[in-house]
Amino acid sequence: MASIELGEDYPEIRESVRRICADFPNEYWRKLDEAEAYPKEFVDALTKAGYLAALIPEEYGGAGLPLRAAGVVLEECHAAGCYAAAAHAQMYTMGSVLRHGSPAQKAKYLPGIASGALRLQAFGVTEPTTGTDTTKLKTRAVLVKSGAGDYYEITGQKVWTSRALHSDLMLLLARTTPLAEVKKKTEGLSVFLVDIRECLGKGLEIRPLKAMINHHATEVFMDGMRVPAANLVGGEGKGFRCILDGMNAERILVSHESIGDARWFVRTASKYACERVVFDRPIGQNQGIQFPIARAYASMQAAEMMLRKAAALFQAGLPCGEDANIAKLLASEASWEAAEACMQTYGGFGYAREYHVERRWREARISRIAPISTNLILAYVGEHVLGMPRSY
Ligand SMILES: Cc1cc2nc3c(=O)[nH]c(=O)nc-3n(C[C@H](O)[C@H](O)[C@H](O)COP(=O)(O)OP(=O)(O)OC[C@H]3O[C@@H](n4cnc5c(N)ncnc54)[C@H](O)[C@@H]3O)c2cc1C
């Protein structure tokens, strides 16, 4: 393969994000977790500093930075103990919107998203009955020709659509041609930019979904919801490709969050291992405590290298599916290894809410399931990269 720049490390962005995060200490997050409330002040601070518009081109009021810069923002938030996942969709949806959105769509929505006036925080793909088997999703969109302007009538259901109740816009995947009528199952899917504000109560209902972490999960019900044809992103039937571009960006961005989580766990565990004295010595002197933390640190460093490669390939517009998936696999496992080492280091106090480890441990666990589970990444590597028989 030709040589490729690994990209910058963005020390100034890291420092500036750390300063913002200093205003949102562990206690802020603990209270939100208990109240299941949205971190509005934190999201506003990131928006005001321009970081949620990191990927939006300058001509639309964004910073026009590479994907890695956006990843660095998320990583620093998580390394500081903040939960940027509350706002990260605004970044990863850009993989679809920037590459496949029409000039008119970009002109209409991007300036508002960049300024913070409009929130694009929801990404509706997963459905209750089909789960990971995305191409079998049942939400249907049918084009209706109308003198007042063509529109799609959309009916179906989504589950786990994070932040839909805190978002103005939602990127939605629906089927425009029935599965039985397409040659390849990836054909006939389309992506829509849904204006939640216009549709709520008019064929769109969103219900909160109680979950293990404060992720603002929802169930989305659509019954004859009308979306203007002008809001179709990337051409009818071409939605799978469009979502895939968003998904590689998403894998890279969430991997940065996992690396940030791993840094938080390793730092927190190492500190406690030095301070906590049992049997007249710091617990970190015992290799049973020290080595799992050291091993998690090594896993995190290795994952970070893979992540840098994936981000560099994405930025160069080169195929990066293998690298983005492997980075996601390794980063999520490194963060979970670090979470487990930290929990074990804290012993019983790991369960006490005031130490914040249990909350961050719950939050870190999601990275092995969403946005794609570990098994499906392994299946991708085994089948697409190594050429072994397909399981699906
Ligand atoms: C907190 C949270 C937030 C989320 N946010 C969003 C969001 O904003 N938007 C959105 O669209 N989705 C979201 N999701 C959904 C998430 O992407 C899915 O939960 C995830 O992709 C797994 O799908 P599933 O839950 O339907 O599992 P299933 O598809 O039911 O799979 C269950 C298990 O079986 C395994 N499995 C299935 N098929 C195979 C196979 N062929 N080989 C091996 N193993 C297999 C899977 O790996 C998984 O472990 C979120 C989920 C959570 C929990």
The ligand as a Gaussian input file, in Angstrom:
#p B3LYP/6-31G(d) Opt

LIG

0 1
 C      -27.692000       2.561000      24.479000
 C      -27.885000       2.224000      23.022000
 C      -27.884000       3.244000      22.080000
 C      -28.109000       2.949000      20.731000
 N      -28.216000       3.980000      19.834000
 C      -28.626000       3.707000      18.563000
 C      -28.947000       4.776000      17.653000
 O      -28.824000       5.967000      17.982000
 N      -29.403000       4.447000      16.419000
 C      -29.579000       3.157000      16.016000
 O      -29.987000       2.939000      14.873000
 N      -29.283000       2.119000      16.855000
 C      -28.825000       2.370000      18.114000
 N      -28.557000       1.335000      18.980000
 C      -28.770000      -0.040000      18.533000
 C      -27.483000      -0.821000      18.366000
 O      -26.784000      -0.368000      17.215000
 C      -27.865000      -2.295000      18.314000
 O      -28.361000      -2.654000      19.604000
 C      -26.723000      -3.162000      17.930000
 O      -26.347000      -2.905000      16.598000
 C      -27.088000      -4.659000      18.066000
 O      -28.325000      -4.905000      17.454000
 P      -29.481000      -5.664000      18.277000
 O      -29.578000      -5.066000      19.610000
 O      -30.721000      -5.681000      17.455000
 O      -28.933000      -7.124000      18.423000
 P      -29.312000      -8.398000      17.577000
 O      -29.155000      -8.127000      16.107000
 O      -30.603000      -8.912000      18.076000
 O      -28.145000      -9.388000      18.033000
 C      -28.088000      -9.908000      19.376000
 C      -26.732000     -10.555000      19.584000
 O      -26.560000     -11.611000      18.634000
 C      -25.350000     -11.433000      17.915000
 N      -25.513000     -11.856000      16.516000
 C      -26.551000     -11.584000      15.679000
 N      -26.325000     -12.126000      14.461000
 C      -25.125000     -12.762000      14.530000
 C      -24.313000     -13.483000      13.599000
 N      -24.701000     -13.678000      12.333000
 N      -23.126000     -13.977000      14.044000
 C      -22.731000     -13.796000      15.322000
 N      -23.436000     -13.125000      16.237000
 C      -24.614000     -12.591000      15.844000
 C      -25.064000      -9.941000      17.985000
 O      -23.676000      -9.684000      17.853000
 C      -25.582000      -9.567000      19.370000
 O      -24.571000      -9.794000      20.320000
 C      -28.269000       1.599000      20.323000
 C      -28.229000       0.567000      21.274000
 C      -28.049000       0.865000      22.600000
 C      -28.062000      -0.268000      23.592000

